[in-house]
């Protein structure tokens, strides 16, 4: 019988085994906290010197909207990557635990808080008496807010059921509600804007949420060759998603800001400044995605592509935060 290791050595081994997971958790919490500062502090920074004014509580509304976008991305991306993994020959049966129930619960809370803002007349309520819950049924914005609340609740229940794939339908309802909220009937050509936003939001959710679950799946497979194949399949789809995001984003920006005024409004308006920040972040994300794609195809160990892919995921989180900020800023004036 071999002698057992000293108690101190065993404790050191257990501590070393816990460190990587603890380090990743701390890093994730720090990144989430930094991302939350973007919508909270962004309105005042973007509005500085523009002469524009944001609605009261714009920072909180932007944070809630960004949280809702992130909560939407996680389950949609998970369903997307699960579908890719099922079609991968020789893929290990192991799968990471689902984050969809938690994400849908977070989305439900964010949607409920946003519904309270709508019920308070577009202002952040400070007491229950300011919330007219019954009035939500009488306005278009109120009904859309209630739709998002009920859709996230339904998605959370579906994620816990025997058929978690059914959550795609209530999540699609959230996307539709966001599209309708962003393009009221009073807008010029609301149908065109709605189609652009529908494609843009769906592609963004699949890209960000899909990358998160792809990286979690590869880590769960512990270096299996199928991990590189999964990242390769995701990367090919992500390239198409990026193309669609770019096209719809540029078109939407030109609808908000005519071509002759874009350069001026990108620096002179709060919306333009936030949009410029988003464009720069997307450029960084695209560069990181290209780096990961090169490593997948040329590196001796294709799984080293996880390093730039993790950085890409962090940058995508910042993009989601800036997207939440954009929804809380005043729309630019259509200068002639």
BELSUL-V483705 format. One record per backbone hydrogen bond with DSSP energy under -0.5 kcal/mol. NH is the residue of the N-H (numbers start at 1). CO is the residue of the C=O. If there is no record, write none. Layout:
NH CO
NH CO
This chain:
10 6
11 7
12 8
13 9
14 10
15 11
16 12
17 13
18 14
19 15
20 16
21 17
22 18
23 19
24 20
25 21
26 22
27 23
28 24
29 25
30 26
31 27
32 28
33 29
34 30
35 31
36 32
37 33
38 34
38 35
39 35
40 36
41 37
42 38
43 39
45 41
46 42
47 43
48 44
50 47
51 47
58 55
61 57
62 58
63 59
64 60
65 61
66 62
67 63
68 64
69 65
70 66
71 67
72 68
73 69
74 70
75 71
76 72
77 73
78 74
79 75
80 76
81 77
82 78
83 79
84 80
85 81
86 82
87 83
88 85
89 87
91 88
103 99
104 100
105 101
106 102
107 103
108 104
109 105
110 106
111 107
112 108
113 109
114 110
115 111
116 112
117 113
118 114
119 115
120 116
121 118
122 117
123 117
125 123
130 127
131 128
132 119
132 130
133 131
135 132
136 133
137 134
138 135
139 136
143 139
144 140
145 141
146 142
147 143
148 144
149 145
150 146
151 147
152 148
153 149
154 150
155 151
156 152
157 153
158 154
159 155
160 156
161 158
166 163
167 164
168 165
169 166
170 166
171 167
172 168
173 169
174 170
175 171
176 172
177 173
178 174
179 175
180 176
181 177
182 178
183 179
187 184
190 187
193 189
194 190
195 191
196 192
197 193
198 194
199 195
200 196
201 197
202 198
203 199
204 200
205 201
206 202
207 203
208 204
209 205
210 206
211 207
212 208
213 209
214 210
215 211
216 212
217 213
218 214
219 215
220 216
221 217
222 219
223 218
224 221
227 224
228 224
229 225
230 226
231 227
232 228
233 229
234 230
235 231
236 232
237 233
238 234
239 235
240 236
241 237
242 238
243 239
244 240
245 241
246 242
247 243
248 244
249 245
250 246
251 247
252 248
253 249
254 250
255 251
256 252
257 253
261 258
262 258
262 259
265 261
266 262
267 264
268 264
269 265
273 269
274 270
275 271
276 272
277 273
278 274
279 275
280 276
281 277
282 278
283 279
284 280
285 281
286 282
287 283
288 284
289 285
290 286
291 287
292 288
293 289
294 290
295 291
296 292
297 293
298 294
299 295
302 300
304 301
305 302
306 303
307 304
308 304
309 305
310 306
311 307
312 308
313 309
314 310
315 311
316 312
317 313
318 314
319 315
320 316
321 317
322 318
323 319
324 320
325 321
326 322
327 323
328 324
328 325
329 325
329 326
335 333
